[in-house]
Amino acid sequence: MGKVVLYLFWIPSFICFTWFIVLKINFDKNCAGYLEQAANANSNELALKSIDKAIKFIEENELTEGYTSILYRTESDNVGFWYENIKSCQKELSESLDSSQLEKSNILLKVRESLMTNKGELIMPRGITRYPHNTGYSIFLTISIIILIIGIAIIDLDL
């Protein structure tokens, strides 16, 4: 009986963590992967093609404004700035298609610096994979963990 109760209390946490993984995979596949391709592209045309795909996903999922933080706002969680930065890269790439090779190379360097850190990590707000529903997901996760703790306590007390 105790194990059945534990499993019942464990299910909400499992669903929550599974959903977070699905959201991350979806974001990585449809946005982050394309942004990394754009940052690593060898030509402006390739970079522009990848950025266009990423922006399409960003706009379809309304990741264009707001903050990913819940309790307090920090500029590192500013979705609007992140989006405008990517749009700026797109504009510069599209305007540079007829430029000289030197200008194209400079734009590619600028795009890479705008999208990635010196360590090669993609620049994006924390929690962007769960945005715009960060508050709801956080509440569900908190409740799930509390339910899991209650389930463990019930088994330990052998109720």
C-alpha positions as CSV (number, residue, x, y, z in Angstrom):
1,M,0.0,0.0,0.0
2,G,2.8,2.4,0.9
3,K,4.5,2.1,-2.5
4,V,1.2,2.7,-4.3
5,V,0.8,6.0,-2.3
6,L,4.4,7.0,-3.1
7,Y,3.8,6.4,-6.8
8,L,0.6,8.5,-6.7
9,F,2.4,11.3,-5.0
10,W,5.4,11.0,-7.3
11,I,3.4,11.3,-10.5
12,P,2.9,15.1,-10.5
13,S,6.7,15.7,-10.0
14,F,7.4,13.3,-12.8
15,I,5.0,15.0,-15.2
16,C,6.5,18.4,-14.3
17,F,10.1,17.4,-14.9
18,T,9.2,15.5,-18.1
19,W,7.3,18.6,-19.4
20,F,10.4,20.8,-18.7
21,I,12.5,18.4,-20.7
22,V,10.1,18.4,-23.6
23,L,10.0,22.3,-23.5
24,K,13.8,22.4,-23.5
25,I,14.1,20.0,-26.4
26,N,11.5,21.9,-28.4
27,F,13.3,25.2,-27.8
28,D,16.7,23.8,-28.6
29,K,15.5,22.2,-31.8
30,N,13.5,25.1,-33.1
31,C,15.4,28.1,-31.9
32,A,18.7,27.7,-30.0
33,G,20.0,25.3,-32.6
34,Y,19.4,27.8,-35.4
35,L,20.9,30.6,-33.4
36,E,24.0,28.6,-32.8
37,Q,24.1,27.8,-36.6
38,A,23.9,31.5,-37.3
39,A,26.7,32.3,-34.9
40,N,28.9,29.6,-36.5
41,A,27.9,30.2,-40.1
42,N,30.7,30.7,-42.7
43,S,28.6,33.0,-44.9
44,N,26.1,35.8,-44.4
45,E,23.5,33.8,-46.4
46,L,23.8,30.8,-44.2
47,A,23.6,32.9,-41.0
48,L,20.6,34.8,-42.3
49,K,18.8,31.6,-43.2
50,S,19.3,30.2,-39.7
51,I,18.4,33.5,-37.9
52,D,15.2,33.7,-40.0
53,K,14.1,30.2,-38.8
54,A,14.9,31.1,-35.2
55,I,13.0,34.4,-35.4
56,K,10.0,32.6,-36.9
57,F,9.9,30.3,-33.8
58,I,10.4,33.2,-31.5
59,E,7.5,35.2,-33.0
60,E,5.2,32.2,-33.3
61,N,5.7,31.5,-29.6
62,E,5.4,35.2,-28.5
63,L,8.9,35.3,-27.1
64,T,9.2,39.0,-28.0
65,E,8.8,40.9,-24.8
66,G,8.7,40.6,-21.0
67,Y,11.0,39.0,-18.4
68,T,11.6,35.3,-17.7
69,S,12.1,36.0,-14.0
70,I,9.3,35.6,-11.5
71,L,10.1,37.4,-8.3
72,Y,12.2,40.3,-9.5
73,R,13.4,41.6,-12.8
74,T,16.9,41.6,-14.0
75,E,18.2,42.7,-17.4
76,S,19.7,39.3,-18.0
77,D,16.1,38.0,-18.0
78,N,14.8,40.6,-20.5
79,V,13.2,38.8,-23.4
80,G,12.5,42.0,-25.3
81,F,16.2,43.0,-25.4
82,W,17.2,39.4,-26.4
83,Y,14.6,39.5,-29.3
84,E,15.6,42.9,-30.5
85,N,19.2,41.9,-30.5
86,I,18.4,38.9,-32.7
87,K,16.3,41.1,-35.0
88,S,19.2,43.5,-35.3
89,C,21.5,40.7,-36.3
90,Q,18.9,39.7,-38.9
91,K,18.7,43.2,-40.3
92,E,22.4,43.6,-40.5
93,L,22.8,40.3,-42.3
94,S,20.1,41.0,-44.8
95,E,21.6,44.5,-45.6
96,S,25.1,43.1,-46.0
97,L,24.3,40.5,-48.7
98,D,25.6,42.9,-51.5
99,S,28.6,44.2,-49.4
100,S,32.3,43.6,-49.9
101,Q,33.8,40.4,-48.5
102,L,35.5,42.4,-45.7
103,E,32.2,43.9,-44.6
104,K,30.5,40.5,-44.7
105,S,33.2,39.0,-42.5
106,N,32.9,41.9,-40.0
107,I,29.1,41.4,-39.9
108,L,29.6,37.7,-39.3
109,L,32.0,38.5,-36.4
110,K,29.5,40.9,-35.0
111,V,26.6,38.4,-35.2
112,R,28.7,35.8,-33.4
113,E,29.6,38.2,-30.7
114,S,26.0,39.2,-30.3
115,L,24.7,35.7,-30.1
116,M,27.4,33.9,-28.1
117,T,29.6,34.4,-25.1
118,N,33.4,34.2,-25.2
119,K,33.0,30.6,-23.9
120,G,30.9,29.7,-26.9
121,E,27.6,29.6,-25.0
122,L,24.4,31.0,-26.5
123,I,23.3,34.2,-25.0
124,M,19.6,34.0,-23.9
125,P,17.5,34.8,-20.9
126,R,17.4,32.1,-18.2
127,G,14.1,30.2,-18.2
128,I,13.3,31.1,-21.8
129,T,12.4,27.5,-22.6
130,R,9.4,27.8,-20.2
131,Y,8.5,31.4,-21.1
132,P,5.8,32.9,-21.1
133,H,4.3,30.4,-18.5
134,N,7.2,30.5,-16.1
135,T,5.0,31.5,-13.1
136,G,2.5,28.7,-13.7
137,Y,5.3,26.1,-14.2
138,S,7.0,27.3,-11.0
139,I,3.8,27.0,-9.0
140,F,3.1,23.5,-10.4
141,L,6.7,22.4,-9.7
142,T,6.5,23.7,-6.1
143,I,3.2,22.0,-5.5
144,S,4.5,18.8,-7.0
145,I,7.6,18.8,-4.8
146,I,5.4,19.4,-1.7
147,I,3.1,16.6,-2.7
148,L,6.2,14.3,-3.2
149,I,7.5,15.2,0.3
150,I,4.1,14.5,1.8
151,G,4.1,11.1,0.0
152,I,7.5,10.3,1.4
153,A,6.5,11.4,4.9
154,I,3.4,9.2,4.7
155,I,5.4,6.2,3.8
156,D,8.0,6.9,6.5
157,L,5.3,7.3,9.1
158,D,3.7,4.1,7.7
159,L,0.2,5.7,7.7
